[in-house]
Amino acid sequence: MEIIKVEGLSKSFGNLQVLNSLSFAVEQGEVVAIIGPSGSGKSTLLRAITHLELIDQGSITLAGSVMVQDGVYAPSEVLRRVCLKVGLVFQNFNLFPHFSVMRNITEAQIRVLRRNKQDAEARAMALLAKMGLTDKAASYPCELSGGQQQRVSIARALALDPQVLFFDEPTSALDPELTAEILKVIRTLAAEKMTMVIVTHEMAFARDVADRVLFMDGGSFIESGPAVEVIDHPQQERTKAFLKRFTLI
Protein backbone atom coordinates (compact mmCIF):
# COMPACT_ATOMS: atom_id res chain seq x y z
CA MET A 1 0.00 0.00 0.00
CA GLU A 2 1.31 3.44 -0.94
CA ILE A 3 1.76 5.55 2.16
CA ILE A 4 3.38 8.51 0.36
CA LYS A 5 2.45 9.66 -3.11
CA VAL A 6 4.06 12.74 -4.65
CA GLU A 7 3.10 13.92 -8.13
CA GLY A 8 4.58 16.78 -10.15
CA LEU A 9 6.00 18.56 -7.11
CA SER A 10 7.71 21.85 -7.94
CA LYS A 11 9.20 24.55 -5.73
CA SER A 12 11.10 27.73 -6.48
CA PHE A 13 12.74 30.35 -4.33
CA GLY A 14 12.51 33.46 -6.46
CA ASN A 15 14.12 32.61 -9.80
CA LEU A 16 15.80 29.50 -8.42
CA GLN A 17 14.00 26.26 -9.30
CA VAL A 18 14.74 23.95 -6.36
CA LEU A 19 12.34 21.08 -7.10
CA ASN A 20 11.46 20.29 -10.69
CA SER A 21 8.21 18.33 -11.17
CA LEU A 22 9.15 15.43 -8.88
CA SER A 23 7.00 12.31 -8.67
CA PHE A 24 7.54 9.20 -6.54
CA ALA A 25 5.76 6.91 -4.10
CA VAL A 26 6.74 5.03 -0.95
CA GLU A 27 5.13 1.77 0.13
CA GLN A 28 4.18 1.06 3.73
CA GLY A 29 7.15 -0.48 5.56
CA GLU A 30 9.61 0.63 2.87
CA VAL A 31 12.88 2.45 3.61
CA VAL A 32 13.86 4.95 0.92
CA ALA A 33 17.19 6.78 0.95
CA ILE A 34 17.56 10.04 -0.95
CA ILE A 35 21.13 10.84 -1.92
CA GLY A 36 22.79 13.55 -3.96
CA PRO A 37 25.10 16.57 -3.76
CA SER A 38 24.47 19.48 -1.43
CA GLY A 39 22.00 21.93 -2.93
CA SER A 40 20.26 19.29 -5.03
CA GLY A 41 16.90 19.84 -3.27
CA LYS A 42 16.86 16.85 -0.92
CA SER A 43 16.10 18.75 2.29
CA THR A 44 13.60 21.00 0.55
CA LEU A 45 11.76 17.91 -0.67
CA LEU A 46 11.47 16.59 2.88
CA ARG A 47 10.36 19.97 4.18
CA ALA A 48 7.70 20.17 1.46
CA ILE A 49 6.30 16.73 2.27
CA THR A 50 6.23 17.53 6.01
CA HIS A 51 4.56 20.90 5.33
CA LEU A 52 7.48 23.03 6.49
CA GLU A 53 7.71 24.51 2.99
CA LEU A 54 4.81 25.39 0.71
CA ILE A 55 5.02 24.00 -2.80
CA ASP A 56 4.22 25.87 -6.00
CA GLN A 57 2.74 23.01 -7.97
CA GLY A 58 1.93 19.34 -7.56
CA SER A 59 0.14 16.97 -5.22
CA ILE A 60 1.07 15.18 -1.98
CA THR A 61 -0.93 12.37 -0.40
CA LEU A 62 0.08 10.89 2.97
CA ALA A 63 -1.43 7.68 4.33
CA GLY A 64 -4.46 8.11 2.09
CA SER A 65 -5.10 11.74 3.07
CA VAL A 66 -4.55 14.54 0.56
CA MET A 67 -2.31 17.31 1.85
CA VAL A 68 -2.20 19.30 -1.37
CA GLN A 69 -3.84 18.65 -4.74
CA ASP A 70 -2.63 20.46 -7.88
CA GLY A 71 -1.01 23.12 -5.72
CA VAL A 72 -4.10 23.72 -3.57
CA TYR A 73 -3.74 22.82 0.10
CA ALA A 74 -6.39 21.06 2.17
CA PRO A 75 -8.24 23.07 4.87
CA SER A 76 -6.25 23.74 8.05
CA GLU A 77 -7.98 21.09 10.15
CA VAL A 78 -7.32 18.44 7.51
CA LEU A 79 -3.71 19.60 7.23
CA ARG A 80 -3.30 19.24 10.97
CA ARG A 81 -4.49 15.62 10.87
CA VAL A 82 -2.34 14.81 7.85
CA CYS A 83 0.80 16.31 9.40
CA LEU A 84 0.33 14.15 12.49
CA LYS A 85 0.90 11.12 10.26
CA VAL A 86 4.58 12.06 9.77
CA GLY A 87 7.58 12.73 11.97
CA LEU A 88 10.77 14.57 11.04
CA VAL A 89 14.20 14.20 12.64
CA PHE A 90 16.44 17.18 11.90
CA GLN A 91 20.20 17.15 11.43
CA ASN A 92 20.76 19.63 14.27
CA PHE A 93 18.50 17.91 16.85
CA ASN A 94 16.19 20.94 17.46
CA LEU A 95 15.54 19.99 21.08
CA PHE A 96 14.17 22.62 23.45
CA PRO A 97 17.27 23.54 25.50
CA HIS A 98 15.25 24.68 28.54
CA PHE A 99 13.23 21.44 28.69
CA SER A 100 14.42 18.21 30.26
CA VAL A 101 14.65 15.12 28.06
CA MET A 102 11.37 13.90 29.51
CA ARG A 103 9.57 17.16 28.77
CA ASN A 104 11.03 17.32 25.26
CA ILE A 105 9.36 13.98 24.56
CA THR A 106 6.09 14.55 26.44
CA GLU A 107 5.28 18.16 25.54
CA ALA A 108 3.81 17.50 22.09
CA GLN A 109 2.06 14.35 23.29
CA ILE A 110 0.22 16.39 25.90
CA ARG A 111 -0.42 19.51 23.82
CA VAL A 112 -1.03 17.99 20.39
CA LEU A 113 -2.33 14.48 21.07
CA ARG A 114 -4.04 15.49 24.34
CA ARG A 115 -2.54 12.55 26.20
CA ASN A 116 -2.59 12.76 29.95
CA LYS A 117 0.76 13.30 31.63
CA GLN A 118 1.01 9.79 33.03
CA ASP A 119 0.46 8.13 29.65
CA ALA A 120 2.82 10.58 27.93
CA GLU A 121 5.58 9.87 30.43
CA ALA A 122 5.06 6.12 30.12
CA ARG A 123 5.39 6.39 26.35
CA ALA A 124 8.51 8.56 26.76
CA MET A 125 10.16 6.08 29.12
CA ALA A 126 9.45 3.19 26.77
CA LEU A 127 11.09 5.10 23.92
CA LEU A 128 14.05 6.16 26.05
CA ALA A 129 14.58 2.50 26.92
CA LYS A 130 14.51 1.68 23.21
CA MET A 131 17.16 4.36 22.64
CA GLY A 132 19.32 3.20 25.55
CA LEU A 133 18.72 6.47 27.43
CA THR A 134 16.57 5.47 30.41
CA ASP A 135 18.96 7.22 32.80
CA LYS A 136 18.78 10.53 30.91
CA ALA A 137 15.09 11.38 31.44
CA ALA A 138 15.86 14.21 33.89
CA SER A 139 18.87 15.53 31.96
CA TYR A 140 18.90 18.63 29.77
CA PRO A 141 20.14 18.71 26.16
CA CYS A 142 23.35 20.55 27.13
CA GLU A 143 24.26 17.60 29.34
CA LEU A 144 24.06 15.10 26.48
CA SER A 145 26.43 14.15 23.68
CA GLY A 146 25.38 14.86 20.11
CA GLY A 147 24.51 11.22 19.58
CA GLN A 148 22.38 11.18 22.71
CA GLN A 149 20.59 14.37 21.64
CA GLN A 150 19.81 12.88 18.26
CA ARG A 151 18.44 9.72 19.88
CA VAL A 152 16.19 11.91 22.04
CA SER A 153 15.06 13.66 18.83
CA ILE A 154 14.15 10.29 17.32
CA ALA A 155 12.27 9.34 20.49
CA ARG A 156 10.39 12.65 20.38
CA ALA A 157 9.34 12.04 16.77
CA LEU A 158 8.24 8.47 17.52
CA ALA A 159 6.26 9.58 20.58
CA LEU A 160 3.58 11.03 18.31
CA ASP A 161 3.09 7.62 16.64
CA PRO A 162 3.77 8.74 13.06
CA GLN A 163 3.09 6.42 10.16
CA VAL A 164 6.16 7.72 8.33
CA LEU A 165 9.45 8.95 9.77
CA PHE A 166 11.64 11.37 7.80
CA PHE A 167 15.33 11.91 8.54
CA ASP A 168 17.16 14.97 7.18
CA GLU A 169 20.85 14.00 7.27
CA PRO A 170 20.57 12.75 10.88
CA THR A 171 24.30 12.11 11.24
CA SER A 172 25.80 15.16 9.52
CA ALA A 173 26.49 16.98 12.82
CA LEU A 174 28.11 13.95 14.47
CA ASP A 175 31.57 12.41 14.54
CA PRO A 176 31.99 8.83 13.23
CA GLU A 177 31.60 7.13 16.61
CA LEU A 178 28.37 8.98 17.40
CA THR A 179 27.17 8.43 13.85
CA ALA A 180 27.30 4.68 14.50
CA GLU A 181 24.89 5.12 17.44
CA ILE A 182 22.27 6.76 15.24
CA LEU A 183 22.67 4.34 12.35
CA LYS A 184 22.14 1.46 14.78
CA VAL A 185 18.83 2.99 15.92
CA ILE A 186 17.69 3.48 12.31
CA ARG A 187 18.64 -0.10 11.47
CA THR A 188 16.47 -1.28 14.37
CA LEU A 189 13.52 0.79 13.12
CA ALA A 190 14.02 -0.61 9.61
CA ALA A 191 13.95 -4.16 11.01
CA GLU A 192 10.64 -3.27 12.68
CA LYS A 193 9.27 -2.21 9.26
CA MET A 194 8.94 1.47 10.13
CA THR A 195 8.30 3.42 6.93
CA MET A 196 11.22 5.83 6.56
CA VAL A 197 12.56 8.35 4.07
CA ILE A 198 16.19 9.21 4.83
CA VAL A 199 18.26 11.98 3.31
CA THR A 200 21.83 10.86 3.92
CA HIS A 201 25.45 11.11 2.84
CA GLU A 202 26.21 7.72 4.40
CA MET A 203 26.36 5.69 1.19
CA ALA A 204 27.26 2.32 2.74
CA PHE A 205 24.41 2.75 5.19
CA ALA A 206 21.98 3.66 2.40
CA ARG A 207 23.04 0.58 0.46
CA ASP A 208 22.70 -1.76 3.42
CA VAL A 209 19.50 -0.47 5.05
CA ALA A 210 17.36 1.15 2.35
CA ASP A 211 15.09 -0.84 0.08
CA ARG A 212 15.37 1.81 -2.60
CA VAL A 213 17.59 4.78 -3.40
CA LEU A 214 16.66 7.99 -5.22
CA PHE A 215 19.58 10.04 -6.56
CA MET A 216 18.81 13.76 -6.85
CA ASP A 217 20.65 16.52 -8.64
CA GLY A 218 19.45 19.94 -9.71
CA GLY A 219 16.01 19.40 -8.23
CA SER A 220 15.33 16.28 -10.30
CA PHE A 221 15.58 12.54 -9.82
CA ILE A 222 18.45 11.34 -12.00
CA GLU A 223 18.35 7.66 -11.06
CA SER A 224 16.33 5.37 -8.82
CA GLY A 225 16.14 1.71 -8.04
CA PRO A 226 17.02 -0.99 -5.51
CA ALA A 227 19.61 0.40 -3.10
CA VAL A 228 22.32 -2.16 -3.86
CA GLU A 229 21.93 -1.69 -7.60
CA VAL A 230 22.07 2.11 -7.55
CA ILE A 231 24.95 2.35 -5.07
CA ASP A 232 27.10 -0.50 -6.44
CA HIS A 233 26.11 -0.42 -10.11
CA PRO A 234 24.86 3.08 -11.05
CA GLN A 235 23.71 3.48 -14.64
CA GLN A 236 23.74 7.24 -15.09
CA GLU A 237 27.04 9.08 -15.56
CA ARG A 238 26.03 11.77 -13.07
CA THR A 239 25.34 9.13 -10.42
CA LYS A 240 28.66 7.42 -11.14
CA ALA A 241 30.55 10.71 -10.78
CA PHE A 242 28.85 11.45 -7.47
CA LEU A 243 29.46 8.02 -5.95
CA LYS A 244 33.15 8.03 -6.92
CA ARG A 245 33.76 10.44 -4.03
CA PHE A 246 32.76 7.84 -1.45
CA THR A 247 34.66 4.88 -0.05
CA LEU A 248 32.17 2.03 0.34
CA ILE A 249 33.04 -0.81 2.67
C-alpha positions as CSV (number, residue, x, y, z in Angstrom):
1,M,0.0,0.0,0.0
2,E,1.3,3.4,-0.9
3,I,1.8,5.6,2.2
4,I,3.4,8.5,0.4
5,K,2.4,9.7,-3.1
6,V,4.1,12.7,-4.7
7,E,3.1,13.9,-8.1
8,G,4.6,16.8,-10.2
9,L,6.0,18.6,-7.1
10,S,7.7,21.8,-7.9
11,K,9.2,24.5,-5.7
12,S,11.1,27.7,-6.5
13,F,12.7,30.4,-4.3
14,G,12.5,33.5,-6.5
15,N,14.1,32.6,-9.8
16,L,15.8,29.5,-8.4
17,Q,14.0,26.3,-9.3
18,V,14.7,23.9,-6.4
19,L,12.3,21.1,-7.1
20,N,11.5,20.3,-10.7
21,S,8.2,18.3,-11.2
22,L,9.2,15.4,-8.9
23,S,7.0,12.3,-8.7
24,F,7.5,9.2,-6.5
25,A,5.8,6.9,-4.1
26,V,6.7,5.0,-0.9
27,E,5.1,1.8,0.1
28,Q,4.2,1.1,3.7
29,G,7.1,-0.5,5.6
30,E,9.6,0.6,2.9
31,V,12.9,2.5,3.6
32,V,13.9,4.9,0.9
33,A,17.2,6.8,0.9
34,I,17.6,10.0,-1.0
35,I,21.1,10.8,-1.9
36,G,22.8,13.6,-4.0
37,P,25.1,16.6,-3.8
38,S,24.5,19.5,-1.4
39,G,22.0,21.9,-2.9
40,S,20.3,19.3,-5.0
41,G,16.9,19.8,-3.3
42,K,16.9,16.8,-0.9
43,S,16.1,18.8,2.3
44,T,13.6,21.0,0.5
45,L,11.8,17.9,-0.7
46,L,11.5,16.6,2.9
47,R,10.4,20.0,4.2
48,A,7.7,20.2,1.5
49,I,6.3,16.7,2.3
50,T,6.2,17.5,6.0
51,H,4.6,20.9,5.3
52,L,7.5,23.0,6.5
53,E,7.7,24.5,3.0
54,L,4.8,25.4,0.7
55,I,5.0,24.0,-2.8
56,D,4.2,25.9,-6.0
57,Q,2.7,23.0,-8.0
58,G,1.9,19.3,-7.6
59,S,0.1,17.0,-5.2
60,I,1.1,15.2,-2.0
61,T,-0.9,12.4,-0.4
62,L,0.1,10.9,3.0
63,A,-1.4,7.7,4.3
64,G,-4.5,8.1,2.1
65,S,-5.1,11.7,3.1
66,V,-4.6,14.5,0.6
67,M,-2.3,17.3,1.9
68,V,-2.2,19.3,-1.4
69,Q,-3.8,18.7,-4.7
70,D,-2.6,20.5,-7.9
71,G,-1.0,23.1,-5.7
72,V,-4.1,23.7,-3.6
73,Y,-3.7,22.8,0.1
74,A,-6.4,21.1,2.2
75,P,-8.2,23.1,4.9
76,S,-6.2,23.7,8.0
77,E,-8.0,21.1,10.2
78,V,-7.3,18.4,7.5
79,L,-3.7,19.6,7.2
80,R,-3.3,19.2,11.0
81,R,-4.5,15.6,10.9
82,V,-2.3,14.8,7.8
83,C,0.8,16.3,9.4
84,L,0.3,14.1,12.5
85,K,0.9,11.1,10.3
86,V,4.6,12.1,9.8
87,G,7.6,12.7,12.0
88,L,10.8,14.6,11.0
89,V,14.2,14.2,12.6
90,F,16.4,17.2,11.9
91,Q,20.2,17.1,11.4
92,N,20.8,19.6,14.3
93,F,18.5,17.9,16.8
94,N,16.2,20.9,17.5
95,L,15.5,20.0,21.1
96,F,14.2,22.6,23.5
97,P,17.3,23.5,25.5
98,H,15.2,24.7,28.5
99,F,13.2,21.4,28.7
100,S,14.4,18.2,30.3
101,V,14.7,15.1,28.1
102,M,11.4,13.9,29.5
103,R,9.6,17.2,28.8
104,N,11.0,17.3,25.3
105,I,9.4,14.0,24.6
106,T,6.1,14.5,26.4
107,E,5.3,18.2,25.5
108,A,3.8,17.5,22.1
109,Q,2.1,14.3,23.3
110,I,0.2,16.4,25.9
111,R,-0.4,19.5,23.8
112,V,-1.0,18.0,20.4
113,L,-2.3,14.5,21.1
114,R,-4.0,15.5,24.3
115,R,-2.5,12.5,26.2
116,N,-2.6,12.8,30.0
117,K,0.8,13.3,31.6
118,Q,1.0,9.8,33.0
119,D,0.5,8.1,29.7
120,A,2.8,10.6,27.9
121,E,5.6,9.9,30.4
122,A,5.1,6.1,30.1
123,R,5.4,6.4,26.3
124,A,8.5,8.6,26.8
125,M,10.2,6.1,29.1
126,A,9.5,3.2,26.8
127,L,11.1,5.1,23.9
128,L,14.1,6.2,26.1
129,A,14.6,2.5,26.9
130,K,14.5,1.7,23.2
131,M,17.2,4.4,22.6
132,G,19.3,3.2,25.6
133,L,18.7,6.5,27.4
134,T,16.6,5.5,30.4
135,D,19.0,7.2,32.8
136,K,18.8,10.5,30.9
137,A,15.1,11.4,31.4
138,A,15.9,14.2,33.9
139,S,18.9,15.5,32.0
140,Y,18.9,18.6,29.8
141,P,20.1,18.7,26.2
142,C,23.3,20.6,27.1
143,E,24.3,17.6,29.3
144,L,24.1,15.1,26.5
145,S,26.4,14.1,23.7
146,G,25.4,14.9,20.1
147,G,24.5,11.2,19.6
148,Q,22.4,11.2,22.7
149,Q,20.6,14.4,21.6
150,Q,19.8,12.9,18.3
151,R,18.4,9.7,19.9
152,V,16.2,11.9,22.0
153,S,15.1,13.7,18.8
154,I,14.2,10.3,17.3
155,A,12.3,9.3,20.5
156,R,10.4,12.7,20.4
157,A,9.3,12.0,16.8
158,L,8.2,8.5,17.5
159,A,6.3,9.6,20.6
160,L,3.6,11.0,18.3
161,D,3.1,7.6,16.6
162,P,3.8,8.7,13.1
163,Q,3.1,6.4,10.2
164,V,6.2,7.7,8.3
165,L,9.5,9.0,9.8
166,F,11.6,11.4,7.8
167,F,15.3,11.9,8.5
168,D,17.2,15.0,7.2
169,E,20.8,14.0,7.3
170,P,20.6,12.8,10.9
171,T,24.3,12.1,11.2
172,S,25.8,15.2,9.5
173,A,26.5,17.0,12.8
174,L,28.1,13.9,14.5
175,D,31.6,12.4,14.5
176,P,32.0,8.8,13.2
177,E,31.6,7.1,16.6
178,L,28.4,9.0,17.4
179,T,27.2,8.4,13.8
180,A,27.3,4.7,14.5
181,E,24.9,5.1,17.4
182,I,22.3,6.8,15.2
183,L,22.7,4.3,12.3
184,K,22.1,1.5,14.8
185,V,18.8,3.0,15.9
186,I,17.7,3.5,12.3
187,R,18.6,-0.1,11.5
188,T,16.5,-1.3,14.4
189,L,13.5,0.8,13.1
190,A,14.0,-0.6,9.6
191,A,14.0,-4.2,11.0
192,E,10.6,-3.3,12.7
193,K,9.3,-2.2,9.3
194,M,8.9,1.5,10.1
195,T,8.3,3.4,6.9
196,M,11.2,5.8,6.6
197,V,12.6,8.4,4.1
198,I,16.2,9.2,4.8
199,V,18.3,12.0,3.3
200,T,21.8,10.9,3.9
201,H,25.5,11.1,2.8
202,E,26.2,7.7,4.4
203,M,26.4,5.7,1.2
204,A,27.3,2.3,2.7
205,F,24.4,2.7,5.2
206,A,22.0,3.7,2.4
207,R,23.0,0.6,0.5
208,D,22.7,-1.8,3.4
209,V,19.5,-0.5,5.0
210,A,17.4,1.1,2.3
211,D,15.1,-0.8,0.1
212,R,15.4,1.8,-2.6
213,V,17.6,4.8,-3.4
214,L,16.7,8.0,-5.2
215,F,19.6,10.0,-6.6
216,M,18.8,13.8,-6.9
217,D,20.6,16.5,-8.6
218,G,19.4,19.9,-9.7
219,G,16.0,19.4,-8.2
220,S,15.3,16.3,-10.3
221,F,15.6,12.5,-9.8
222,I,18.4,11.3,-12.0
223,E,18.4,7.7,-11.1
224,S,16.3,5.4,-8.8
225,G,16.1,1.7,-8.0
226,P,17.0,-1.0,-5.5
227,A,19.6,0.4,-3.1
228,V,22.3,-2.2,-3.9
229,E,21.9,-1.7,-7.6
230,V,22.1,2.1,-7.5
231,I,25.0,2.4,-5.1
232,D,27.1,-0.5,-6.4
233,H,26.1,-0.4,-10.1
234,P,24.9,3.1,-11.0
235,Q,23.7,3.5,-14.6
236,Q,23.7,7.2,-15.1
237,E,27.0,9.1,-15.6
238,R,26.0,11.8,-13.1
239,T,25.3,9.1,-10.4
240,K,28.7,7.4,-11.1
241,A,30.6,10.7,-10.8
242,F,28.8,11.5,-7.5
243,L,29.5,8.0,-5.9
244,K,33.1,8.0,-6.9
245,R,33.8,10.4,-4.0
246,F,32.8,7.8,-1.5
247,T,34.7,4.9,-0.1
248,L,32.2,2.0,0.3
249,I,33.0,-0.8,2.7
